Amino acid sequence: TTYDDNANPDTSYATIYILISNQFPTPIILESFNVFEHDCKVSVNWVTTQELNVAYYDIERKDKNQDYQSIARWNVNGNSNEEKSHSYLDINPSEGENEYRLKIVDLDGKFTYTKSQTTFLSCNSNTISVYPNPTSSDAFVTLRTNGSELFTIKVYDMTGKVVYTNAIELENEATSIQIPTSNLASGIYNISVNSSEETKVFQLVKTSN
């Protein structure tokens, strides 16, 4: 059995060859490997169309504080010549950049790596957005926080007059606040969202109904 420590195959329709003898290479066909961030968790997904003589996958993560570390082991139950989808949810990713790769281990204990996939998380701070913009009806302010936070929302017309105000307290949750802009005259409005961390101001364009 041979082992290539520098193996780094393409994760898009790549064939990873693990040699189980000098004459008969046994391929793992890795059709895709990707990662997605959702609600401050990371979904690690990969699809194979062939798995022969594979013992397990180690899912490894690297962040700004440490080099690659195994965060989970995914066992393989026998050989397969069919398409198989695998998914692992990392519920404790690090703040900032997270880099993932698969360590593919054969039955002899030899291994190779996939190319890495990277995602960026910003979960320790508040997330605020306004949509749709422009709008001919109501607008929405989306709020997300990982702690306890009081948000104050104010909408100003171009003369500086407050035409809407609201306050909401959130704790480790996300929500959308409907802003009744459908009855406002066409024009430009400023939406101010204040929290203990910062004040963000969004310019909203209100169009005619």
N, C-alpha and C positions, 0 to 999 in steps of 0.2 A: 504494500500500500504506500502511496506517496502523499506528501503534504506540501502545499505551496503556501507559505506564510504571507506572501505578497499578493495572493489572489484577490482580485477586486472586480468581478465581472459586472457587466451592464445589467441593471435590474429590469430593463424593458426587453422582453423576449430573449433573455439570455439563457445559455446552457452552461451549467456549472458541472464540470467533470470531476468526480471523485474517483480515483483509480483504485479499484479493489484488487487488481493484479497488474502485472506488467503488460498483459495482453488484452484485457477486457475492461475498458473504461465504462463505468456505469453513470449515466447522466441524471442530474436533477434538472428539469426544465422549469425555470422560474419565469413565469410569464409577466408578473408585475410585483412590485414591492413599493408601498407608499405609506405615508403617515398623515393623519388629519387631527387638527385641534378642534375640540368642541367642549364648551363649558369648562375650560381649564383642565381638561383631560385630553389624552392623546390616544387615538386609535391607530394601532399598528396592523397593517393588512398586507397579506401576500397571497398570490395565486400560483399554484404549480400545475403543470400538466403531466408531470411524471416524477415519481419519487421511488427510487430503488436503493435498497441497502442503506437507508437513512435511519439513524437512531433517534435524533431529536434536533430541534432548533433551540439555540439560546438567543433570546432577544436582549440586545445590549444597548445601553444608553450612555451618552457622553454629554456633559454639560460644562459650564464655565468653571465649576469647582472640582471636577474629577474627570479622569480618563474613562474609557469604556468600562462599564460594569454590567454584569448580567443581572437583569431585573426579573426574568421569567424563563422557564424552560417549557418547551412545547414538544411533547413526545409524539413520535410517528408510529402508527400502528400498522406495520406491514408495508408491502410494496403497492404502488398504484400507478396505473397508466391512464387515469382519468383526471379531469380538472378538479382540483380541490382548492377551496378558499379557506384561509386561516385568518383569524382576527384576535388581537389581544388589546385590552384597554389598560393603558397606564394611568392609574388614578392619582399618582403622586409625581408628576413631572416637575422639573425645576422651573423657577422663574427665569425668563429669558430664553436663550437658545438651547434647544434639545436636539441632539443628533442620535439617530437610531441606525442599527444595522443588525443583520442576522448572522449568527455563527452556525453553520450547517455542519453537523457532526455525523460521520458514518459509523457503521457497526464496529469498525476497528478502532474507533476513538480518534481518527484523523479528521481534520476539519478544514473548512475554507469560509470566507466571508463574502457577503454581498456588498455592493456599494452602499454608502450611508444615505439616509434621507433626513432632512432637517425641518423643524418647525420652531416658531418663536411664540412664547407665551408671555402675556402681560396681565397677570391675574391678581397681583397684590394691590393694584390701584383701581380706581373707579373707571368704568367704561360708559361713555355717554355718546349717543348718536341721535340724529333727527331725520325722520323720513315721513312721507316722500317729500322731495324738494327739487323742483317747484311742486306746488300742490294747488288744486282747484277746490279741494274739500278740506277735511281735517288733517292735521299733522300729528305725528306721534314722537314722543321723546322716549328712547329706550335707555334704561338705567341698569347697571349691574355693579354690585359691590361684593367684596369678600369679607367685609366686616359690618359693623353697625354704622350707618350713615344717614344723616338727614339732608335731603335734597330740597332746595327751594327753586321753583321754576317761575320765571316771569317773562311775559311777552310784551315788547315795546313796539309802538308804531314809530314812524320816522320823526315825529315831533318829540319823542321821548316819553309819551304817555303810556302808562301801564294798562294794557287791555286784557291781560289775563295773569293770574297768579295762582300757585298751588304749592303745597309742601307735602312731602311724603318721606317716611322713614323706612329704610330697608335694612335687613340683616342677612348677609350671605345669600342673596337672591338677585333675580333679575325680573324686571317688569317693564311694560310699555304704558306710558301715560298719554291719553288722548287729549290733544289740544284743540279746542273748538274754533278753528280758524275758518271754517266754511262760510260763516256769516260775515267775515271781515272783508273790507274793500280790497280790491286788487292793489298790490304794492309790495314793498319790502318791509319785513319785520325782523327785529332782533329777539332771539330767544336766549335768555340768560339762565344757566343752570349752576347754582351755587352749592358747594359742599365744603366740608372742613378742609379738604385737600386743595381745592381750586375753584375758580369760577370760569366756566366756559361759555362763550357767546357764539351762537350760530345765526347766520343770516338766512332767513326763510323768505322765499319768493312766493307770494300768493297771487294766483292767476284768477281770471274770471271763471265762473261756474259754466 
